[in-house]
Structures are given as C-alpha cells and as structure tokens.
C-alpha cells in the first residue's frame, strides 16, 4: 500500500531540503526548495496572470539543459521575484551554479527559477521604499533549509488568502508500494474556494490520507454549476495565485519532468474551484532528484507518477488552509475557527 512519507512533506523526497522566512510586519514570506545537487526541473504555467523568473531557461533545448540549483516561491507580487536574487547570491558564494566560464575569478551562474503570489493588499506594512525585503528573505530562507517544513501561515503562503479562508503553505508526500517517493509543496492564495457548499469539506477530500486535513470525508462535496462557495467576491487582476513544486526521486529527462508538471496541475483543479482563471497566476514546478531509475516502459511510469503527483498536490493545497492561523493581531477567517 502507498502511504505518506515520515514527514508527509516535500522533504520526504530524498535529496531535497526546504527553507522558509517571513516578515511579520510586512505580512509576507519566502519558501526555497533546495536540491542537494543540480537537478532536472520543468514548469507548467496555467494562470492568466503569472509572475515568474527564469522559466524560459527550463526549456530543454536551451543551454542549461533544464537543470536548476534551487526553486523559489515568494509573496510580494513582482517585488517578490527579488527573493531569487538573494538565493542566487548565497549559492554563488558557495561555488554552486552553472559553470559559465573556466577563467579564474569568474563566478558560477546559479539557476534559480521562481514564481510569486500577490499579498500586497493584506494590510501589512508595504512602505519599503527602495528596499523591498525579498532579497533578504531569500537569503534567510535558504540559510534555514532543512527537512522540517512549517505549514499554514508560513513561508511564501504567510500573507496569502485562499478564497474566503486564510491561505498558507501546505505540503504532502506519498511513498509507493515499490519505493518511489512523490512530494508536493503549495503556497495557496487562490481566487477559488478550497471548500465545498458546507463551508467545511475540502474539495481535496477524496485524496485525503487519514485525517491530515480534518478527516471530514466526501459527504459534503456538492455545488451548483455557478456556486463557487467561498471564492473571493471581488478578485483583482494578478492578485490570486497558487504556486507549487512537486518532486519525485525518479530519474527524469527534462521532457518527462515537464509531463509530470502538466499532470500535477490537475491537482489544483481537484482542490480549488474555480482555478486557472484570468486573475490567477498558477504555476507548478516539477523536480527530479534522480535517486531511482524510472523503470520500463518509461511512458507508463510517467503516467503513474504524474497522476500521483496531482493527488499529492491536492492534499498539499488542503493542508495549507487546514493549518493556517491568523496573522498576529488580525481577525482573518481561518478554517480551524469554523
């Protein structure tokens, strides 16, 4: 039987650590996914208002061969893209990155793709002038990288709202009966609702393992075609996004990783209603730590891993909202408060 890994998080995938940092005053945060070594990575962008960095470099026909040194998820909208600058500086100072030149004194070029969500309107102090906090938060997050991941109001999801609920950062994992590990991490700031018409049952309930996000089951899952329950009443363009990373320990080519990213996006569709709207910026990265051979036939293995990645990502989305707590001094609505 398949089961969650020991931490039920992305770091159950061997070869990965995760670091997070937040600024409580600004109400924002950063999450860094840090492979032990350069790893194959792909991306799939479905939202109508995405904000990304270096995703073009992940096309397999380009120079770097779709390999990365880290992946960064951040709040802050376009300002948050600066978090990857801090991570790149930290990596470069340690000699990690694409070898741009063999000449002495030329630093490596760390490849650090990233994606952002919009948390600028959550009443945090955004009067940062010429010094947004994201480069600093990127450095703090990568320095804190380890195996434990704080969920809920943490990391890139610190300032997020998921429909009418407090959003956050969620993670989940699955170890298959034959030993593959699949993990997912999501920062959930969706326009759509993660819960059904009873306001309590998660759309991801069919994929829940145990009571990892409340154990309410599927009985409450119903909605009319145009009933979006706790979706945001007045969405703004580029203000609603779920950004995520899935990872597997199977050795993948860039094209195979891309197929995993595409299939994993269905996990957002299973957990959020509606999703991929014009005012969402949904982005999913897929990483391979290449600790196990993929197996033969490869196409069947990819189909299986991609389907499971979608399920794991659905669970990560629900766990983000389930674990969310209010910002200090706020009265934001949280799932745990009913």
Protein Blocks (a to p, Z undefined) as FASTA:
>chain_A
ZZddfkopaklpghiacdddddfklopaddddddfbdcddddddfbfbdcdehklmmpmk
bmnlopafbdcddehijmlmmmmmmmmmmmmmnopacdfbfcehiacddddddddddfkl
nopafbgojacfklmmmmmmmmmgcfbdcehjehjllmpcehjbccdddddddddfkopa
cddddddfbfbdcbdfkomacfklmmpghjlnoonojmlgccdfklghjacfbdcehiac
cddddddfbdcdfklmmmmmmmmmmmmmmmpccehifkbccdcddddehlacfbjcfklm
mmmmmmmmmmmmmmmmmmmmmmpccdehiacdcfklZZ
